[in-house]
Structures are given as C-alpha cells and as structure tokens.
C-alpha cells in the first residue's frame, strides 16, 4: 500500500501549478492562454517578468526534489524498493505536465526533472545544466537547450557511473532518466516543429 501512496503523493506534488498560480496572482491572467501555453518558467517570465520566472523555476524544481525525498523517506533506499522511487520520479514529472487541477494542461517538465535528478544523480544534472546554458547562450533557444539537456541526462548518468563514482541502483535511475527524457521531448513536440520551421521564439 505504501508504494502506491508514494506514487499518488508524487503525482499530486507535481500537479501543483506554481507558474499558473504566480501569473494568476500577479497578472490576473491564465498563463496557458499566452505564449507557448505552458505553465513553466520560460513562459511565465515572458508574461510576468524574470523574477516570476525564477520563482516558478525554483518552486517547480523543489516539488521534483520533494517527491524523491518523500519517496525515499517512506520507502527507504533499498534496492528492491528503488523501482518505486524511480516511478515516483516519473510521476512527479507527469503531474507537472498533466496537472489534475488544470484539466491536465501543464508545463513541459524540465524544472521538475531538474529537481528530481538533483536528488538522484546530481553530477549528471550539473553536466546537463552546463550543456543547457551553452546551447541557450549560443542559440537563444530555451526549448533546444531543454531538449538536448534532457536527452543527455541518461548518457551523463551512465558516464558518471562509469568514470566518476557509482550511481546506484543504476538500472532504476537510468530507467527514470530515460522515461523523463522521453516525456520532456514529447512535451516539446510543438517546439521541435517550430525549430525545424525556423519560427521558434528566442529568449531575450
């Protein structure tokens, strides 16, 4: 029973729409009706300013980290139960992308994924974050940086395990990282189309 409770808690945490709430409180608008339609930090910063965007980024990352910490606290970090922790990691990202409170229209899961993997594989997140910053700095496309960084997380997890220090349990964390990357790429499918067409908005 407790493992299922962990998954539910993770999903509900992910469903807290911080970006939506911040824009509603400061601007009185529905963030989903402007810009990209997402509730994440980039769209919030475009609508309500960079301070609101930073607040959204930190809160979305915090709920990802909290979901993993709660899962570990309730289940322990034993090998047999780590699949449930990995599922909780995916569930909090799904909650952010498909929040029950907003009729399943949320964000793209990037910041929440950062919080998740800061708890599971921080070195890999640091490397992916550096890659993200380099891409955004050179192209001004946040979406491209997000897609590439998310795709790189499983690779960096494996490299961290191979070259730096063991990531354990590797299979479960790799599975969570791969699932998270697939979800984030799926959430960016419209951005990918605009990138191909050359119509994607650049970050100013």
Buried (B, 14 or more C-beta within 10 A) or exposed (E): EEBEBBBEBBBBBBBBBBBBBBBBEBBEEBBBEBBBEBBBBBBBBBBBBEEBBEBBBEBBBBBBBBBBBBBBEBBEEEEEBBBBBBBBBBBBBBBBBBBEEBEEBBBBBBBBBBBBBBBBBEBBBBBBBEBBEEBBEEBBBBBBBBBBBBBBBBBBBBBBBEEEEEBEBBEBBBBBBBBBBBBBBEBBEBBBEBBEEEEBBEBE
